[in-house]
Amino acid sequence: MEKTTTTPQPVCAQESLALLNCVAAVPYDRDRCLALVDALRDCITQKVLLTSLLFASPSLLKELSVLDTT
């Protein structure tokens, strides 16, 4: 029997792909692309920084009530 594995999706992959497609589009819509840059940046700050904090200091996250301790 063949075993299948799933590859995890990279962090903020959808936002990155949307920005790449916007930049490559003709005609180039600068305002739309800038909005997508902001969306990617928001994703990175939420997911990547939160993950970094989790590994750096789990007790800090508990104090900030970011983690569900139930």
N, CA, C and O of each residue as an XYZ file, in Angstrom:
280
protein
N       0.840     -1.179      0.000
C       0.000      0.000      0.000
C       0.890      1.249      0.000
O       1.863      1.333      0.749
N       0.547      2.189     -0.830
C       1.342      3.416     -0.945
C       0.958      4.391      0.150
O      -0.223      4.621      0.412
N       1.959      4.955      0.779
C       1.743      5.907      1.856
C       1.785      7.326      1.288
O       2.689      7.662      0.523
N       0.824      8.146      1.652
C       0.830      9.532      1.192
C       1.140     10.457      2.352
O       0.693     10.240      3.479
N       1.895     11.469      2.066
C       2.215     12.475      3.070
C       1.796     13.838      2.544
O       1.817     14.091      1.340
N       1.419     14.698      3.459
C       1.058     16.047      3.065
C       2.172     17.002      3.457
O       2.731     16.929      4.552
N       2.469     17.875      2.556
C       3.482     18.881      2.824
C       2.801     20.067      3.487
O       1.795     20.562      2.980
N       3.335     20.531      4.614
C       2.705     21.676      5.267
C       2.804     22.925      4.385
O       3.788     23.130      3.674
N       1.771     23.741      4.454
C       1.754     24.975      3.667
C       2.652     26.007      4.344
O       2.569     26.193      5.558
N       3.506     26.676      3.579
C       4.372     27.702      4.173
C       3.546     28.813      4.823
O       2.418     29.094      4.417
N       4.128     29.422      5.823
C       3.472     30.527      6.510
C       3.217     31.659      5.520
O       4.112     32.055      4.774
N       2.003     32.170      5.519
C       1.586     33.307      4.685
C       1.713     33.026      3.190
O       1.964     33.938      2.402
N       1.538     31.768      2.802
C       1.676     31.391      1.393
C       0.633     32.062      0.511
O       0.958     32.525     -0.582
N      -0.608     32.120      0.965
C      -1.656     32.730      0.149
C      -1.392     34.209     -0.087
O      -1.568     34.711     -1.197
N      -0.974     34.894      0.954
C      -0.681     36.316      0.835
C       0.503     36.557     -0.092
O       0.498     37.499     -0.885
N       1.514     35.704      0.010
C       2.691     35.836     -0.856
C       2.341     35.604     -2.323
O       2.784     36.343     -3.202
N       1.548     34.579     -2.572
C       1.152     34.265     -3.937
C       0.280     35.373     -4.533
O       0.434     35.729     -5.701
N      -0.626     35.909     -3.735
C      -1.482     36.999     -4.221
C      -0.640     38.218     -4.600
O      -0.904     38.866     -5.612
N       0.363     38.525     -3.794
C       1.233     39.664     -4.094
C       2.054     39.401     -5.354
O       2.184     40.284     -6.202
N       2.599     38.219     -5.483
C       3.381     37.876     -6.672
C       2.533     37.984     -7.935
O       2.978     38.541     -8.939
N       1.325     37.456     -7.887
C       0.435     37.547     -9.043
C       0.077     38.991     -9.361
O      -0.034     39.358    -10.531
N      -0.102     39.797     -8.352
C      -0.429     41.207     -8.571
C       0.726     41.931     -9.264
O       0.515     42.676    -10.220
N       1.921     41.711     -8.784
C       3.095     42.376     -9.356
C       3.326     41.949    -10.802
O       3.794     42.742    -11.618
N       2.999     40.697    -11.120
C       3.220     40.183    -12.478
C       2.079     40.525    -13.436
O       2.210     40.335    -14.645
N       0.972     41.024    -12.910
C      -0.200     41.293    -13.746
C       0.013     42.483    -14.681
O       0.731     43.432    -14.367
N      -0.630     42.395    -15.823
C      -0.631     43.497    -16.783
C      -2.090     43.843    -17.023
O      -2.849     42.971    -17.445
N      -2.511     45.048    -16.779
C      -1.733     46.192    -16.313
C      -1.448     46.095    -14.812
O      -2.182     45.450    -14.064
N      -0.393     46.736    -14.404
C       0.042     46.753    -13.010
C      -0.851     47.704    -12.212
O      -0.984     48.876    -12.564
N      -1.463     47.197    -11.136
C      -2.331     48.004    -10.279
C      -1.591     48.263     -8.970
O      -1.638     47.462     -8.036
N      -0.917     49.391     -8.929
C      -0.051     49.719     -7.797
C      -0.820     49.745     -6.477
O      -0.345     49.203     -5.478
N      -1.989     50.361     -6.461
C      -2.765     50.458     -5.215
C      -3.161     49.082     -4.688
O      -3.089     48.821     -3.488
N      -3.577     48.216     -5.591
C      -3.951     46.850     -5.184
C      -2.735     46.110     -4.639
O      -2.830     45.421     -3.623
N      -1.605     46.250     -5.304
C      -0.396     45.556     -4.860
C       0.087     46.080     -3.507
O       0.560     45.308     -2.672
N      -0.030     47.380     -3.295
C       0.366     47.934     -1.995
C      -0.531     47.402     -0.880
O      -0.063     47.146      0.229
N      -1.808     47.237     -1.173
C      -2.714     46.651     -0.186
C      -2.308     45.209      0.119
O      -2.396     44.763      1.262
N      -1.866     44.490     -0.902
C      -1.420     43.106     -0.700
C      -0.099     43.047      0.071
O       0.134     42.104      0.827
N       0.756     44.040     -0.116
C       1.993     44.123      0.687
C       1.614     44.284      2.153
O       2.185     43.625      3.022
N       0.655     45.154      2.426
C       0.199     45.344      3.804
C      -0.392     44.059      4.379
O      -0.142     43.725      5.537
N      -1.173     43.338      3.576
C      -1.766     42.078      4.034
C      -0.681     41.044      4.349
O      -0.780     40.329      5.346
N       0.341     40.964      3.517
C       1.445     40.032      3.758
C       2.204     40.413      5.019
O       2.562     39.550      5.821
N       2.444     41.689      5.190
C       3.159     42.154      6.380
C       2.360     41.844      7.648
O       2.926     41.410      8.651
N       1.046     42.067      7.601
C       0.194     41.745      8.743
C       0.246     40.253      9.069
O       0.333     39.863     10.233
N       0.192     39.433      8.036
C       0.261     37.989      8.228
C       1.576     37.595      8.899
O       1.597     36.807      9.844
N       2.657     38.154      8.396
C       3.973     37.826      8.949
C       4.069     38.247     10.405
O       4.538     37.479     11.245
N       3.630     39.457     10.709
C       3.740     39.916     12.096
C       2.855     39.100     13.023
O       3.221     38.867     14.175
N       1.692     38.660     12.542
C       0.816     37.857     13.395
C       1.320     36.444     13.576
O       1.394     35.958     14.705
N       1.667     35.775     12.498
C       2.011     34.356     12.571
C       3.462     34.096     12.944
O       3.744     33.280     13.821
N       4.368     34.775     12.292
C       5.781     34.502     12.512
C       6.242     35.041     13.856
O       6.947     34.347     14.588
N       5.859     36.258     14.191
C       6.288     36.817     15.466
C       5.647     36.086     16.637
O       6.290     35.887     17.667
N       4.393     35.687     16.495
C       3.733     34.929     17.544
C       4.422     33.587     17.747
O       4.619     33.157     18.884
N       4.786     32.928     16.664
C       5.496     31.654     16.749
C       6.857     31.844     17.415
O       7.269     31.026     18.238
N       7.549     32.916     17.060
C       8.847     33.195     17.674
C       8.706     33.414     19.171
O       9.516     32.922     19.957
N       7.674     34.154     19.563
C       7.440     34.371     20.986
C       7.129     33.071     21.706
O       7.579     32.851     22.830
N       6.371     32.225     21.064
C       5.996     30.951     21.660
C       7.231     30.127     21.997
O       7.322     29.552     23.081
N       8.180     30.070     21.068
C       9.393     29.289     21.316
C      10.337     29.994     22.271
O      11.071     29.343     23.014
N      10.324     31.316     22.257
C      11.242     32.067     23.114
C      10.775     32.082     24.565
O      11.576     31.923     25.486
N       9.476     32.274     24.762
C       8.994     32.433     26.125
C       7.535     32.014     26.257
O       6.649     32.867     26.220
N       7.267     30.726     26.408
C       5.881     30.276     26.583
C       5.208     30.898     27.807
O       4.002     31.147     27.787
N       5.961     31.148     28.857
C       5.367     31.735     30.059
C       4.901     33.162     29.800
O       3.902     33.593     30.376
N       5.599     33.899     28.951
C       5.184     35.257     28.608
C       3.849     35.233     27.880
O       2.982     36.064     28.152
N       3.673     34.301     26.966
C       2.416     34.198     26.239
C       1.265     33.838     27.177
O       0.155     34.344     27.010
N       1.512     32.982     28.147
C       0.472     32.633     29.107
C       0.069     33.866     29.907
O      -1.115     34.084     30.163
N       1.044     34.665     30.296
C       0.749     35.887     31.041
C      -0.062     36.869     30.207
O      -0.908     37.591     30.735
N       0.196     36.895     28.913
C      -0.517     37.803     28.028
C      -1.859     37.228     27.577
O      -2.581     37.868     26.812
N      -2.193     36.035     28.042
C      -3.440     35.348     27.701
C      -3.558     35.076     26.214
O      -4.659     35.076     25.664
N      -2.431     34.844     25.562
C      -2.439     34.517     24.131
C      -2.720     33.041     23.955
O      -3.396     32.644     23.006
N      -2.210     32.230     24.857
C      -2.426     30.788     24.772
C      -3.638     30.387     25.580
O      -3.896     30.942     26.648
N      -4.377     29.424     25.072
C      -5.492     28.854     25.816
C      -4.929     27.800     26.736
O      -4.431     26.777     26.267
N      -4.994     28.022     28.024
C      -4.365     27.116     28.992
C      -5.337     26.072     29.512
O      -5.013     25.374     30.473
N      -6.518     25.936     28.916
C      -7.487     24.948     29.397
C      -7.157     23.579     28.887
O      -7.866     22.620     29.190
